[in-house]
Amino acid sequence: MGILPYTAMTYGLTAVISLLVVAIIVGISKLTSRPGQTDDGEGEP
């Protein structure tokens, strides 16, 4: 495998892992927050 395909593969893999970690953190945050509570200010006052 050449250096360019290897670099592209590792860069893509890093991006996928980063997005997956962010999605897991957001999911855990939504699960642990109370139903009436929102972090972005939207929803019930």
C-alpha distance matrix in Angstrom:
0.0 3.8 6.7 8.4 6.8 6.7 10.1 11.4 10.7 12.5 15.1 15.8 16.1 18.4 20.5 21.0 22.0 24.4 26.0 26.4 28.2 30.4 31.3 32.3 34.4 36.1 36.8 38.3 40.4 41.8 42.6 44.4 46.3 49.7 50.1 52.5 50.5 47.9 45.8 45.7 49.5 49.5 51.6 55.0 56.8
3.8 0.0 3.7 5.6 5.8 6.3 8.7 10.3 10.9 12.5 14.4 15.7 16.7 18.5 20.3 21.4 22.7 24.5 26.2 27.2 28.8 30.6 31.9 33.1 34.9 36.5 37.6 39.2 40.9 42.4 43.5 45.2 46.9 50.4 50.8 52.9 50.8 48.0 45.7 45.4 49.1 49.3 51.6 55.1 56.7
6.7 3.7 0.0 3.8 5.7 5.1 6.0 8.6 9.9 10.5 12.0 14.1 15.2 16.3 18.2 19.9 20.9 22.3 24.3 25.6 26.8 28.6 30.2 31.4 32.9 34.6 36.0 37.4 38.9 40.6 41.9 43.3 45.0 48.5 49.1 51.1 48.7 45.9 43.4 43.1 46.8 47.2 49.7 53.1 54.6
8.4 5.6 3.8 0.0 3.8 5.4 5.0 6.1 8.5 9.9 10.4 12.1 14.0 15.3 16.5 18.2 19.9 21.0 22.6 24.2 25.8 27.1 28.5 30.2 31.7 33.0 34.5 36.2 37.6 39.0 40.5 42.2 43.5 47.0 47.4 49.2 46.9 43.9 41.6 40.9 44.6 44.9 47.3 50.9 52.4
6.8 5.8 5.7 3.8 0.0 3.8 5.4 5.1 6.0 8.6 9.8 10.4 12.0 14.1 15.3 16.3 18.1 19.8 21.1 22.3 24.2 25.8 26.8 28.4 30.3 31.5 32.6 34.5 36.1 37.3 38.6 40.5 42.0 45.4 45.6 47.7 45.6 42.7 40.6 40.1 43.8 43.8 46.1 49.6 51.3
6.7 6.3 5.1 5.4 3.8 0.0 3.8 5.5 5.1 6.2 8.5 9.9 10.4 12.2 14.2 15.3 16.4 18.2 20.0 20.9 22.4 24.4 25.7 26.8 28.6 30.3 31.4 32.9 34.6 36.1 37.3 38.9 40.6 44.1 44.6 46.8 44.6 41.9 39.6 39.5 43.2 43.5 45.7 49.1 50.7
10.1 8.7 6.0 5.0 5.4 3.8 0.0 3.8 5.4 5.3 6.0 8.5 9.8 10.5 12.3 14.2 15.4 16.5 18.4 19.9 21.1 22.7 24.3 25.8 27.1 28.7 30.2 31.7 33.1 34.7 36.2 37.6 39.1 42.6 43.2 45.1 42.7 39.9 37.5 37.1 40.9 41.3 43.7 47.2 48.6
11.4 10.3 8.6 6.1 5.1 5.5 3.8 0.0 3.8 5.6 5.1 6.0 8.5 9.9 10.6 12.2 14.2 15.3 16.6 18.2 20.0 21.2 22.5 24.3 25.9 27.1 28.5 30.4 31.7 33.0 34.5 36.3 37.6 41.0 41.3 43.2 41.0 38.0 35.8 35.2 38.9 39.1 41.4 45.0 46.5
10.7 10.9 9.9 8.5 6.0 5.1 5.4 3.8 0.0 3.8 5.5 5.2 6.0 8.6 9.9 10.5 12.2 14.2 15.5 16.4 18.3 20.1 21.0 22.4 24.4 25.8 26.8 28.5 30.3 31.5 32.7 34.6 36.2 39.6 39.9 42.1 40.0 37.3 35.3 35.0 38.8 38.8 40.9 44.4 46.1
12.5 12.5 10.5 9.9 8.6 6.2 5.3 5.6 3.8 0.0 3.8 5.4 5.0 6.1 8.6 9.8 10.4 12.1 14.3 15.2 16.4 18.3 19.9 21.0 22.5 24.3 25.5 26.9 28.5 30.2 31.4 32.9 34.6 38.1 38.8 40.9 38.6 36.0 33.7 33.7 37.5 37.9 40.1 43.5 45.0
15.1 14.4 12.0 10.4 9.8 8.5 6.0 5.1 5.5 3.8 0.0 3.8 5.5 5.1 6.3 8.7 10.0 10.6 12.5 14.3 15.5 16.7 18.5 20.1 21.3 22.8 24.4 26.0 27.2 28.8 30.4 31.9 33.2 36.7 37.3 39.1 36.7 33.9 31.5 31.2 34.9 35.3 37.8 41.2 42.6
15.8 15.7 14.1 12.1 10.4 9.9 8.5 6.0 5.2 5.4 3.8 0.0 3.8 5.4 5.1 6.2 8.6 9.9 10.7 12.3 14.3 15.5 16.5 18.4 20.1 21.2 22.4 24.4 25.8 27.0 28.5 30.4 31.7 35.1 35.3 37.3 35.2 32.3 30.3 29.9 33.7 33.7 35.9 39.4 41.1
16.1 16.7 15.2 14.0 12.0 10.4 9.8 8.5 6.0 5.0 5.5 3.8 0.0 3.8 5.4 5.1 6.2 8.5 10.0 10.5 12.3 14.3 15.3 16.5 18.4 20.0 20.9 22.5 24.3 25.8 26.9 28.6 30.3 33.7 34.2 36.5 34.4 31.8 29.8 30.0 33.7 33.9 35.9 39.2 40.9
18.4 18.5 16.3 15.3 14.1 12.2 10.5 9.9 8.6 6.1 5.1 5.4 3.8 0.0 3.8 5.5 5.2 6.1 8.7 9.9 10.6 12.4 14.2 15.4 16.6 18.4 19.9 21.2 22.6 24.4 25.8 27.1 28.7 32.2 33.0 35.0 32.7 30.0 27.7 27.9 31.7 32.2 34.5 37.7 39.2
20.5 20.3 18.2 16.5 15.3 14.2 12.3 10.6 9.9 8.6 6.3 5.1 5.4 3.8 0.0 3.8 5.5 5.1 6.2 8.6 10.0 10.7 12.3 14.3 15.5 16.6 18.3 20.1 21.2 22.6 24.3 25.9 27.1 30.5 31.0 32.8 30.5 27.7 25.4 25.3 29.0 29.3 31.6 35.0 36.5
21.0 21.4 19.9 18.2 16.3 15.3 14.2 12.2 10.5 9.8 8.7 6.2 5.1 5.5 3.8 0.0 3.8 5.4 5.2 6.1 8.7 10.0 10.5 12.3 14.3 15.4 16.3 18.4 19.9 21.0 22.4 24.3 25.8 29.1 29.4 31.6 29.6 27.0 25.2 25.2 29.0 28.9 30.8 34.2 36.0
22.0 22.7 20.9 19.9 18.1 16.4 15.4 14.2 12.2 10.4 10.0 8.6 6.2 5.2 5.5 3.8 0.0 3.8 5.5 5.0 6.2 8.7 9.8 10.5 12.4 14.3 15.2 16.5 18.3 20.0 21.0 22.5 24.3 27.8 28.6 30.8 28.7 26.4 24.5 25.0 28.8 29.1 30.9 34.1 35.8
24.4 24.5 22.3 21.0 19.8 18.2 16.5 15.3 14.2 12.1 10.6 9.9 8.5 6.1 5.1 5.4 3.8 0.0 3.8 5.4 5.2 6.3 8.7 10.0 10.7 12.4 14.2 15.5 16.6 18.5 20.1 21.3 22.7 26.2 27.1 29.0 26.6 24.0 21.7 22.2 26.0 26.5 28.7 31.8 33.2
26.0 26.2 24.3 22.6 21.1 20.0 18.4 16.6 15.5 14.3 12.5 10.7 10.0 8.7 6.2 5.2 5.5 3.8 0.0 3.8 5.5 5.1 6.1 8.6 9.9 10.5 12.1 14.2 15.2 16.4 18.2 20.0 21.1 24.4 24.8 26.7 24.6 21.9 19.9 20.1 23.8 24.0 26.0 29.2 31.0
26.4 27.2 25.6 24.2 22.3 20.9 19.9 18.2 16.4 15.2 14.3 12.3 10.5 9.9 8.6 6.1 5.0 5.4 3.8 0.0 3.8 5.4 5.1 6.2 8.7 9.9 10.4 12.3 14.2 15.3 16.4 18.3 20.0 23.3 23.8 26.2 24.3 22.0 20.5 21.2 24.9 24.9 26.4 29.5 31.4
28.2 28.8 26.8 25.8 24.2 22.4 21.1 20.0 18.3 16.4 15.5 14.3 12.3 10.6 10.0 8.7 6.2 5.2 5.5 3.8 0.0 3.8 5.4 5.1 6.2 8.7 9.8 10.6 12.3 14.3 15.3 16.5 18.3 21.9 22.9 25.2 23.0 20.9 19.0 20.2 23.8 24.4 26.0 28.9 30.5
30.4 30.6 28.6 27.1 25.8 24.4 22.7 21.2 20.1 18.3 16.7 15.5 14.3 12.4 10.7 10.0 8.7 6.3 5.1 5.4 3.8 0.0 3.8 5.5 5.1 6.2 8.5 10.0 10.5 12.3 14.2 15.4 16.5 20.0 20.9 22.8 20.3 17.9 15.8 16.6 20.3 20.9 22.8 25.8 27.3
31.3 31.9 30.2 28.5 26.8 25.7 24.3 22.5 21.0 19.9 18.5 16.5 15.3 14.2 12.3 10.5 9.8 8.7 6.1 5.1 5.4 3.8 0.0 3.8 5.5 5.2 6.0 8.6 9.8 10.5 12.2 14.2 15.4 18.6 19.0 21.2 19.3 17.0 15.7 16.5 20.1 20.0 21.4 24.5 26.4
32.3 33.1 31.4 30.2 28.4 26.8 25.8 24.3 22.4 21.0 20.1 18.4 16.5 15.4 14.3 12.3 10.5 10.0 8.6 6.2 5.1 5.5 3.8 0.0 3.8 5.5 5.1 6.1 8.5 9.9 10.5 12.2 14.2 17.5 18.4 21.0 19.2 17.5 16.4 18.0 21.4 21.6 22.6 25.3 27.2
34.4 34.9 32.9 31.7 30.3 28.6 27.1 25.9 24.4 22.5 21.3 20.1 18.4 16.6 15.5 14.3 12.4 10.7 9.9 8.7 6.2 5.1 5.5 3.8 0.0 3.8 5.4 5.2 6.1 8.7 9.9 10.6 12.2 15.8 17.2 19.4 17.0 15.3 13.7 15.6 19.0 19.7 21.1 23.5 25.0
36.1 36.5 34.6 33.0 31.5 30.3 28.7 27.1 25.8 24.3 22.8 21.2 20.0 18.4 16.6 15.4 14.3 12.4 10.5 9.9 8.7 6.2 5.2 5.5 3.8 0.0 3.8 5.5 5.0 6.2 8.6 10.0 10.6 14.0 14.7 16.7 14.4 12.3 11.0 12.5 15.9 16.3 17.6 20.3 22.0
36.8 37.6 36.0 34.5 32.6 31.4 30.2 28.5 26.8 25.5 24.4 22.4 20.9 19.9 18.3 16.3 15.2 14.2 12.1 10.4 9.8 8.5 6.0 5.1 5.4 3.8 0.0 3.8 5.4 5.2 6.2 8.6 10.0 13.0 13.5 16.1 14.6 13.2 12.9 14.7 17.7 17.5 18.1 20.6 22.7
38.3 39.2 37.4 36.2 34.5 32.9 31.7 30.4 28.5 26.9 26.0 24.4 22.5 21.2 20.1 18.4 16.5 15.5 14.2 12.3 10.6 10.0 8.6 6.1 5.2 5.5 3.8 0.0 3.8 5.4 5.0 6.1 8.5 11.8 13.2 16.0 14.3 13.6 13.2 15.8 18.5 18.9 19.3 21.3 23.1
40.4 40.9 38.9 37.6 36.1 34.6 33.1 31.7 30.3 28.5 27.2 25.8 24.3 22.6 21.2 19.9 18.3 16.6 15.2 14.2 12.3 10.5 9.8 8.5 6.1 5.0 5.4 3.8 0.0 3.8 5.5 5.3 6.1 9.8 11.5 13.6 11.2 10.3 9.5 12.3 15.0 15.8 16.4 18.4 19.8
41.8 42.4 40.6 39.0 37.3 36.1 34.7 33.0 31.5 30.2 28.8 27.0 25.8 24.4 22.6 21.0 20.0 18.5 16.4 15.3 14.3 12.3 10.5 9.9 8.7 6.2 5.2 5.4 3.8 0.0 3.8 5.6 5.3 8.1 8.7 11.1 9.6 8.7 9.2 11.6 14.0 13.8 13.9 16.0 18.0
42.6 43.5 41.9 40.5 38.6 37.3 36.2 34.5 32.7 31.4 30.4 28.5 26.9 25.8 24.3 22.4 21.0 20.1 18.2 16.4 15.3 14.2 12.2 10.5 9.9 8.6 6.2 5.0 5.5 3.8 0.0 3.8 5.7 7.8 8.7 12.0 11.2 11.5 12.4 15.2 17.2 16.9 16.4 17.9 20.1
44.4 45.2 43.3 42.2 40.5 38.9 37.6 36.3 34.6 32.9 31.9 30.4 28.6 27.1 25.9 24.3 22.5 21.3 20.0 18.3 16.5 15.4 14.2 12.2 10.6 10.0 8.6 6.1 5.3 5.6 3.8 0.0 3.8 6.5 9.0 11.7 10.3 11.2 11.8 15.2 16.9 17.4 17.1 18.1 19.6
46.3 46.9 45.0 43.5 42.0 40.6 39.1 37.6 36.2 34.6 33.2 31.7 30.3 28.7 27.1 25.8 24.3 22.7 21.1 20.0 18.3 16.5 15.4 14.2 12.2 10.6 10.0 8.5 6.1 5.3 5.7 3.8 0.0 3.8 6.5 8.4 6.6 7.7 8.8 12.2 13.5 14.0 13.6 14.4 15.8
49.7 50.4 48.5 47.0 45.4 44.1 42.6 41.0 39.6 38.1 36.7 35.1 33.7 32.2 30.5 29.1 27.8 26.2 24.4 23.3 21.9 20.0 18.6 17.5 15.8 14.0 13.0 11.8 9.8 8.1 7.8 6.5 3.8 0.0 3.8 5.7 5.3 8.1 10.4 13.5 13.8 13.9 12.6 12.5 14.1
50.1 50.8 49.1 47.4 45.6 44.6 43.2 41.3 39.9 38.8 37.3 35.3 34.2 33.0 31.0 29.4 28.6 27.1 24.8 23.8 22.9 20.9 19.0 18.4 17.2 14.7 13.5 13.2 11.5 8.7 8.7 9.0 6.5 3.8 0.0 3.8 5.6 7.9 11.1 13.5 13.4 12.5 10.4 10.5 13.0
52.5 52.9 51.1 49.2 47.7 46.8 45.1 43.2 42.1 40.9 39.1 37.3 36.5 35.0 32.8 31.6 30.8 29.0 26.7 26.2 25.2 22.8 21.2 21.0 19.4 16.7 16.1 16.0 13.6 11.1 12.0 11.7 8.4 5.7 3.8 0.0 3.8 6.7 10.3 12.2 11.1 10.4 7.9 7.2 9.3
50.5 50.8 48.7 46.9 45.6 44.6 42.7 41.0 40.0 38.6 36.7 35.2 34.4 32.7 30.5 29.6 28.7 26.6 24.6 24.3 23.0 20.3 19.3 19.2 17.0 14.4 14.6 14.3 11.2 9.6 11.2 10.3 6.6 5.3 5.6 3.8 0.0 3.8 6.8 9.3 8.7 9.1 8.1 8.2 9.3
47.9 48.0 45.9 43.9 42.7 41.9 39.9 38.0 37.3 36.0 33.9 32.3 31.8 30.0 27.7 27.0 26.4 24.0 21.9 22.0 20.9 17.9 17.0 17.5 15.3 12.3 13.2 13.6 10.3 8.7 11.5 11.2 7.7 8.1 7.9 6.7 3.8 0.0 3.8 5.7 6.0 6.4 6.8 8.5 9.7
45.8 45.7 43.4 41.6 40.6 39.6 37.5 35.8 35.3 33.7 31.5 30.3 29.8 27.7 25.4 25.2 24.5 21.7 19.9 20.5 19.0 15.8 15.7 16.4 13.7 11.0 12.9 13.2 9.5 9.2 12.4 11.8 8.8 10.4 11.1 10.3 6.8 3.8 0.0 3.8 5.8 7.7 9.6 11.6 12.0
45.7 45.4 43.1 40.9 40.1 39.5 37.1 35.2 35.0 33.7 31.2 29.9 30.0 27.9 25.3 25.2 25.0 22.2 20.1 21.2 20.2 16.6 16.5 18.0 15.6 12.5 14.7 15.8 12.3 11.6 15.2 15.2 12.2 13.5 13.5 12.2 9.3 5.7 3.8 0.0 3.8 5.6 8.7 11.3 11.7
49.5 49.1 46.8 44.6 43.8 43.2 40.9 38.9 38.8 37.5 34.9 33.7 33.7 31.7 29.0 29.0 28.8 26.0 23.8 24.9 23.8 20.3 20.1 21.4 19.0 15.9 17.7 18.5 15.0 14.0 17.2 16.9 13.5 13.8 13.4 11.1 8.7 6.0 5.8 3.8 0.0 3.8 6.7 8.5 8.2
49.5 49.3 47.2 44.9 43.8 43.5 41.3 39.1 38.8 37.9 35.3 33.7 33.9 32.2 29.3 28.9 29.1 26.5 24.0 24.9 24.4 20.9 20.0 21.6 19.7 16.3 17.5 18.9 15.8 13.8 16.9 17.4 14.0 13.9 12.5 10.4 9.1 6.4 7.7 5.6 3.8 0.0 3.8 6.8 7.9
51.6 51.6 49.7 47.3 46.1 45.7 43.7 41.4 40.9 40.1 37.8 35.9 35.9 34.5 31.6 30.8 30.9 28.7 26.0 26.4 26.0 22.8 21.4 22.6 21.1 17.6 18.1 19.3 16.4 13.9 16.4 17.1 13.6 12.6 10.4 7.9 8.1 6.8 9.6 8.7 6.7 3.8 0.0 3.8 6.5
55.0 55.1 53.1 50.9 49.6 49.1 47.2 45.0 44.4 43.5 41.2 39.4 39.2 37.7 35.0 34.2 34.1 31.8 29.2 29.5 28.9 25.8 24.5 25.3 23.5 20.3 20.6 21.3 18.4 16.0 17.9 18.1 14.4 12.5 10.5 7.2 8.2 8.5 11.6 11.3 8.5 6.8 3.8 0.0 3.8
56.8 56.7 54.6 52.4 51.3 50.7 48.6 46.5 46.1 45.0 42.6 41.1 40.9 39.2 36.5 36.0 35.8 33.2 31.0 31.4 30.5 27.3 26.4 27.2 25.0 22.0 22.7 23.1 19.8 18.0 20.1 19.6 15.8 14.1 13.0 9.3 9.3 9.7 12.0 11.7 8.2 7.9 6.5 3.8 0.0
